Amino acid sequence: MKIIVPISRIFVGILFIISGFIKLNDPLGFSYKLQEYFSADVLNIPFLEPYALVISVLVVVLEVVLGVFLLIGYKPKFTVWSLLLMIVFFTFLTFYSAYFDKVKDCGCFGDALKLTPWESFTKDVVLLVFVLILFFGKSYIAPIFKSLPNTILALLSFIASLGFGYHVLMHLPSIDFRAYKIGDNLVTNMSTPDDAPKAIQEFTWVFMVNGAEQTIVTDGAYPNVQGEYVSVETKVIDEGFQPSILDFSIESEDEDLTAQFLSEEKLILIVSYSLESAETQGLQKLKALSEDAHSKGYTVIGLSASGEDSKSKLKAAYGLDFEFYLCDEKALKTVVRSNPGVLQLRKGTVQQKVHWNDIENLDL
């Protein structure tokens, strides 16, 4: 225990800090993942959905702080019990997602590292083993410093975590791991290269031949068999190449205008996944922004998943002189962690991206 407890302590502490920091860098994104877990289709506790952001911040701050507590040896009993309860909860969550195929990505490492549900569950089981070692060997977890310095470090880690979380909520994630980050070209990220690996599927066909069921497996071609078709099951062996952007579009009621707008030399894209829940202070800044952008030769458009009635009311209420087009809500939540948020693009490449709090910082 004198050997494996220190190893487990370092491994678990660092992993919790890294995992927590990545999610703390984007607490809004983690709250969207929690809403997915809380939905009627998954855990069926939709009454928690309005509190997803608060829960998100509390969970990720606790994750970082517990990692620090463990490394410095602050209140070992409280720390180890908290780690155990947290990892047991996470293990249940990832198992539920994997077994019932409910949530495709657990969000354990935010957008920095995508894990399949079974990979997430396996990771949590391994981590649970290390936490159990710490639980049964907590008497070997000694403080690194004396009582007062340890307490000060623990308090500072809590304050710093809360402060960082507040900062990214009021602005944007400090590190952007998504396919809409500054410098990325949306057209490229939506494209599939000609030489990209193709998806591989396995088709299991069932036919009734001479009164008995016969199973035939193919890669998609209809079997050459003399019998009555019963059923077919499809299994994905290899998903092949997947573009990093799958569901982004700019659509009017009549046509898809994505290619047209992403070829613009000077484009301002105002994003609001829901106009009904958009921040009033942010909406009040849009008229001045659009007028300034228009005067400098920019094309200005809005993107929202809200209906035409909401778009018309908003334009009238704030005197906006640009059109709102349609895009999938989930895609818009991914584009920018702000409602509203603003992107400046040049021929599909993101030049600038700001939270509504920072609209004045746009350099047009």
KEKOL-730279 format. One record per residue (C-alpha): x, y, z; residue in one letter. Coordinates in steps of 0.05 Angstrom, whole numbers, plus 5000, padded with zeros to 4 digits. Example, Ala and Ser with C-alpha at 12.3 -4.5 7.8 and 13.67 -1.06 7.14 Angstrom:
% residues 2
{pt {5246,4910,5156},'a'}
{pt {5273,4979,5143},'s'}
This chain:
% residues 364
{pt {5000,5000,5000},'m'}
{pt {5058,5047,5013},'k'}
{pt {5076,5041,4939},'i'}
{pt {5009,5035,4903},'i'}
{pt {4973,5090,4944},'v'}
{pt {5022,5146,4923},'p'}
{pt {5018,5121,4850},'i'}
{pt {4942,5121,4853},'s'}
{pt {4942,5188,4887},'r'}
{pt {4983,5221,4832},'i'}
{pt {4945,5187,4775},'f'}
{pt {4875,5202,4802},'v'}
{pt {4893,5273,4823},'g'}
{pt {4922,5293,4756},'i'}
{pt {4867,5259,4717},'l'}
{pt {4812,5294,4757},'f'}
{pt {4847,5361,4748},'i'}
{pt {4855,5352,4673},'i'}
{pt {4785,5326,4662},'s'}
{pt {4755,5380,4707},'g'}
{pt {4795,5436,4676},'f'}
{pt {4776,5417,4605},'i'}
{pt {4702,5419,4624},'k'}
{pt {4712,5482,4666},'l'}
{pt {4740,5514,4603},'n'}
{pt {4671,5503,4573},'d'}
{pt {4619,5495,4628},'p'}
{pt {4563,5515,4580},'l'}
{pt {4581,5458,4534},'g'}
{pt {4581,5409,4593},'f'}
{pt {4512,5436,4614},'s'}
{pt {4486,5418,4544},'y'}
{pt {4511,5347,4555},'k'}
{pt {4477,5344,4624},'l'}
{pt {4412,5367,4592},'q'}
{pt {4419,5308,4545},'e'}
{pt {4427,5261,4604},'y'}
{pt {4368,5293,4641},'f'}
{pt {4321,5289,4581},'s'}
{pt {4261,5243,4579},'a'}
{pt {4296,5197,4529},'d'}
{pt {4355,5182,4576},'v'}
{pt {4347,5188,4652},'l'}
{pt {4278,5219,4648},'n'}
{pt {4290,5274,4700},'i'}
{pt {4272,5335,4657},'p'}
{pt {4257,5378,4719},'f'}
{pt {4333,5384,4727},'l'}
{pt {4344,5412,4657},'e'}
{pt {4335,5485,4677},'p'}
{pt {4390,5476,4730},'y'}
{pt {4439,5442,4683},'a'}
{pt {4487,5501,4681},'l'}
{pt {4490,5509,4757},'v'}
{pt {4501,5434,4765},'i'}
{pt {4553,5436,4710},'s'}
{pt {4594,5490,4744},'v'}
{pt {4589,5456,4813},'l'}
{pt {4610,5388,4786},'v'}
{pt {4670,5412,4746},'v'}
{pt {4695,5458,4801},'v'}
{pt {4688,5401,4851},'l'}
{pt {4726,5355,4802},'e'}
{pt {4785,5403,4797},'v'}
{pt {4786,5419,4871},'v'}
{pt {4783,5346,4892},'l'}
{pt {4842,5332,4847},'g'}
{pt {4882,5387,4880},'v'}
{pt {4859,5365,4950},'f'}
{pt {4884,5295,4935},'l'}
{pt {4952,5317,4910},'l'}
{pt {4966,5362,4969},'i'}
{pt {4935,5314,5020},'g'}
{pt {4881,5362,5044},'y'}
{pt {4827,5329,5087},'k'}
{pt {4841,5258,5060},'p'}
{pt {4778,5226,5089},'k'}
{pt {4731,5278,5059},'f'}
{pt {4769,5278,4993},'t'}
{pt {4770,5203,4983},'v'}
{pt {4697,5195,5002},'w'}
{pt {4678,5251,4953},'s'}
{pt {4721,5220,4898},'l'}
{pt {4689,5152,4910},'l'}
{pt {4618,5179,4907},'l'}
{pt {4633,5219,4845},'m'}
{pt {4666,5162,4806},'i'}
{pt {4611,5113,4826},'v'}
{pt {4560,5162,4798},'f'}
{pt {4600,5173,4734},'f'}
{pt {4609,5098,4725},'t'}
{pt {4534,5087,4731},'f'}
{pt {4521,5143,4682},'l'}
{pt {4570,5118,4629},'t'}
{pt {4545,5046,4637},'f'}
{pt {4473,5068,4628},'y'}
{pt {4492,5108,4566},'s'}
{pt {4532,5050,4537},'a'}
{pt {4484,4993,4552},'y'}
{pt {4422,5029,4529},'f'}
{pt {4459,5067,4474},'d'}
{pt {4429,5133,4496},'k'}
{pt {4486,5185,4495},'v'}
{pt {4539,5177,4441},'k'}
{pt {4592,5218,4477},'d'}
{pt {4596,5224,4553},'c'}
{pt {4630,5292,4552},'g'}
{pt {4682,5268,4602},'c'}
{pt {4736,5309,4568},'f'}
{pt {4691,5359,4534},'g'}
{pt {4706,5370,4460},'d'}
{pt {4781,5357,4471},'a'}
{pt {4775,5281,4469},'l'}
{pt {4715,5242,4443},'k'}
{pt {4702,5175,4475},'l'}
{pt {4650,5123,4456},'t'}
{pt {4602,5103,4512},'p'}
{pt {4638,5037,4524},'w'}
{pt {4706,5071,4524},'e'}
{pt {4680,5121,4575},'s'}
{pt {4653,5064,4619},'f'}
{pt {4719,5026,4614},'t'}
{pt {4757,5089,4634},'k'}
{pt {4712,5099,4694},'d'}
{pt {4719,5026,4717},'v'}
{pt {4795,5033,4715},'v'}
{pt {4791,5099,4753},'l'}
{pt {4743,5067,4803},'l'}
{pt {4797,5014,4819},'v'}
{pt {4848,5068,4833},'f'}
{pt {4798,5107,4876},'v'}
{pt {4783,5043,4916},'l'}
{pt {4857,5035,4929},'i'}
{pt {4858,5105,4956},'l'}
{pt {4795,5092,4997},'f'}
{pt {4824,5031,5032},'f'}
{pt {4892,5063,5038},'g'}
{pt {4872,5133,5059},'k'}
{pt {4915,5127,5122},'s'}
{pt {4976,5130,5075},'y'}
{pt {4954,5198,5046},'i'}
{pt {4995,5249,5084},'a'}
{pt {4992,5325,5074},'p'}
{pt {5049,5353,5033},'i'}
{pt {5052,5418,5072},'f'}
{pt {5034,5440,5142},'k'}
{pt {4962,5454,5161},'s'}
{pt {4959,5529,5144},'l'}
{pt {4995,5527,5076},'p'}
{pt {4953,5466,5057},'n'}
{pt {4888,5502,5075},'t'}
{pt {4910,5565,5037},'i'}
{pt {4926,5523,4974},'l'}
{pt {4859,5487,4980},'a'}
{pt {4821,5553,4986},'l'}
{pt {4860,5584,4928},'l'}
{pt {4844,5525,4883},'s'}
{pt {4770,5533,4897},'f'}
{pt {4771,5609,4885},'i'}
{pt {4813,5602,4822},'a'}
{pt {4767,5548,4794},'s'}
{pt {4705,5590,4807},'l'}
{pt {4738,5652,4778},'g'}
{pt {4760,5616,4715},'f'}
{pt {4691,5585,4705},'g'}
{pt {4658,5654,4713},'y'}
{pt {4707,5685,4663},'h'}
{pt {4693,5635,4607},'v'}
{pt {4618,5641,4618},'l'}
{pt {4622,5716,4611},'m'}
{pt {4667,5712,4550},'h'}
{pt {4683,5648,4511},'l'}
{pt {4724,5585,4526},'p'}
{pt {4798,5602,4532},'s'}
{pt {4816,5542,4490},'i'}
{pt {4768,5525,4433},'d'}
{pt {4769,5451,4414},'f'}
{pt {4711,5454,4365},'r'}
{pt {4710,5456,4289},'a'}
{pt {4688,5529,4289},'y'}
{pt {4749,5558,4323},'k'}
{pt {4787,5618,4298},'i'}
{pt {4829,5598,4237},'g'}
{pt {4785,5539,4217},'d'}
{pt {4751,5538,4149},'n'}
{pt {4679,5515,4155},'l'}
{pt {4676,5491,4082},'v'}
{pt {4737,5447,4092},'t'}
{pt {4711,5420,4158},'n'}
{pt {4645,5401,4125},'m'}
{pt {4679,5367,4066},'s'}
{pt {4698,5294,4054},'t'}
{pt {4762,5282,4015},'p'}
{pt {4756,5238,3953},'d'}
{pt {4806,5188,3982},'d'}
{pt {4774,5186,4051},'a'}
{pt {4759,5117,4080},'p'}
{pt {4688,5095,4066},'k'}
{pt {4640,5067,4118},'a'}
{pt {4639,4991,4123},'i'}
{pt {4573,4958,4139},'q'}
{pt {4552,4886,4149},'e'}
{pt {4483,4864,4128},'f'}
{pt {4453,4801,4158},'t'}
{pt {4396,4776,4115},'w'}
{pt {4345,4724,4136},'v'}
{pt {4306,4684,4083},'f'}
{pt {4257,4627,4087},'m'}
{pt {4285,4572,4042},'v'}
{pt {4248,4506,4036},'n'}
{pt {4211,4518,4102},'g'}
{pt {4274,4535,4141},'a'}
{pt {4307,4601,4158},'e'}
{pt {4373,4615,4124},'q'}
{pt {4420,4671,4144},'t'}
{pt {4466,4705,4094},'i'}
{pt {4517,4760,4110},'v'}
{pt {4537,4810,4056},'t'}
{pt {4570,4879,4052},'d'}
{pt {4505,4909,4025},'g'}
{pt {4489,4872,3961},'a'}
{pt {4422,4836,3959},'y'}
{pt {4436,4761,3964},'p'}
{pt {4424,4716,3904},'n'}
{pt {4380,4665,3939},'v'}
{pt {4317,4628,3921},'q'}
{pt {4273,4640,3980},'g'}
{pt {4224,4686,4015},'e'}
{pt {4254,4749,4046},'y'}
{pt {4243,4754,4122},'v'}
{pt {4286,4809,4150},'s'}
{pt {4353,4845,4148},'v'}
{pt {4397,4875,4203},'e'}
{pt {4452,4926,4191},'t'}
{pt {4515,4932,4232},'k'}
{pt {4568,4987,4224},'v'}
{pt {4637,4955,4225},'i'}
{pt {4675,5019,4211},'d'}
{pt {4644,5088,4206},'e'}
{pt {4699,5111,4158},'g'}
{pt {4715,5184,4151},'f'}
{pt {4669,5233,4186},'q'}
{pt {4675,5308,4173},'p'}
{pt {4684,5348,4236},'s'}
{pt {4622,5389,4218},'i'}
{pt {4560,5349,4200},'l'}
{pt {4498,5391,4214},'d'}
{pt {4515,5464,4199},'f'}
{pt {4475,5499,4145},'s'}
{pt {4447,5568,4126},'i'}
{pt {4377,5559,4099},'e'}
{pt {4318,5602,4079},'s'}
{pt {4248,5575,4073},'e'}
{pt {4262,5557,4000},'d'}
{pt {4335,5540,3992},'e'}
{pt {4402,5522,4022},'d'}
{pt {4447,5584,4020},'l'}
{pt {4507,5554,4057},'t'}
{pt {4555,5554,3998},'a'}
{pt {4535,5624,3977},'q'}
{pt {4547,5657,4044},'f'}
{pt {4610,5618,4060},'l'}
{pt {4641,5644,3996},'s'}
{pt {4631,5717,4019},'e'}
{pt {4695,5757,4027},'e'}
{pt {4668,5796,4086},'k'}
{pt {4614,5763,4128},'l'}
{pt {4587,5777,4197},'i'}
{pt {4549,5717,4226},'l'}
{pt {4504,5732,4286},'i'}
{pt {4486,5667,4320},'v'}
{pt {4428,5656,4368},'s'}
{pt {4406,5584,4376},'y'}
{pt {4342,5609,4409},'s'}
{pt {4318,5681,4401},'l'}
{pt {4268,5670,4457},'e'}
{pt {4323,5656,4508},'s'}
{pt {4375,5704,4480},'a'}
{pt {4406,5754,4528},'e'}
{pt {4371,5822,4523},'t'}
{pt {4436,5861,4533},'q'}
{pt {4467,5823,4475},'g'}
{pt {4408,5835,4429},'l'}
{pt {4411,5909,4444},'q'}
{pt {4481,5912,4415},'k'}
{pt {4464,5880,4348},'l'}
{pt {4435,5941,4313},'k'}
{pt {4498,5983,4323},'a'}
{pt {4541,5924,4303},'l'}
{pt {4503,5911,4238},'s'}
{pt {4503,5984,4219},'e'}
{pt {4578,5990,4231},'d'}
{pt {4591,5925,4192},'a'}
{pt {4547,5947,4133},'h'}
{pt {4583,6014,4129},'s'}
{pt {4649,5976,4122},'k'}
{pt {4624,5930,4066},'g'}
{pt {4605,5868,4106},'y'}
{pt {4547,5823,4091},'t'}
{pt {4509,5813,4157},'v'}
{pt {4463,5754,4170},'i'}
{pt {4433,5720,4231},'g'}
{pt {4427,5645,4245},'l'}
{pt {4375,5616,4291},'s'}
{pt {4333,5554,4302},'a'}
{pt {4273,5597,4322},'s'}
{pt {4212,5604,4279},'g'}
{pt {4194,5659,4231},'e'}
{pt {4147,5692,4280},'d'}
{pt {4202,5700,4332},'s'}
{pt {4250,5727,4280},'k'}
{pt {4200,5780,4256},'s'}
{pt {4183,5802,4327},'k'}
{pt {4257,5808,4345},'l'}
{pt {4274,5848,4283},'k'}
{pt {4217,5896,4296},'a'}
{pt {4233,5903,4371},'a'}
{pt {4307,5919,4361},'y'}
{pt {4304,5953,4293},'g'}
{pt {4349,5902,4260},'l'}
{pt {4364,5909,4186},'d'}
{pt {4390,5839,4170},'f'}
{pt {4357,5773,4156},'e'}
{pt {4356,5712,4201},'f'}
{pt {4366,5645,4168},'y'}
{pt {4353,5575,4194},'l'}
{pt {4403,5526,4225},'c'}
{pt {4399,5466,4271},'d'}
{pt {4397,5486,4345},'e'}
{pt {4449,5436,4367},'k'}
{pt {4497,5460,4312},'a'}
{pt {4488,5532,4334},'l'}
{pt {4503,5515,4406},'k'}
{pt {4568,5485,4381},'t'}
{pt {4587,5544,4337},'v'}
{pt {4593,5594,4394},'v'}
{pt {4580,5588,4469},'r'}
{pt {4541,5652,4473},'s'}
{pt {4469,5672,4458},'n'}
{pt {4477,5715,4418},'p'}
{pt {4548,5707,4393},'g'}
{pt {4584,5736,4333},'v'}
{pt {4632,5708,4281},'l'}
{pt {4670,5745,4227},'q'}
{pt {4686,5701,4167},'l'}
{pt {4727,5710,4103},'r'}
{pt {4708,5658,4050},'k'}
{pt {4687,5609,4104},'g'}
{pt {4747,5618,4149},'t'}
{pt {4734,5643,4220},'v'}
{pt {4773,5707,4231},'q'}
{pt {4742,5729,4297},'q'}
{pt {4691,5701,4346},'k'}
{pt {4663,5738,4406},'v'}
{pt {4614,5732,4463},'h'}
{pt {4559,5785,4463},'w'}
{pt {4596,5816,4522},'n'}
{pt {4655,5829,4476},'d'}
{pt {4620,5854,4413},'i'}
{pt {4655,5921,4421},'e'}
{pt {4722,5885,4413},'n'}
{pt {4707,5863,4342},'l'}
{pt {4759,5893,4295},'d'}
{pt {4722,5906,4229},'l'}
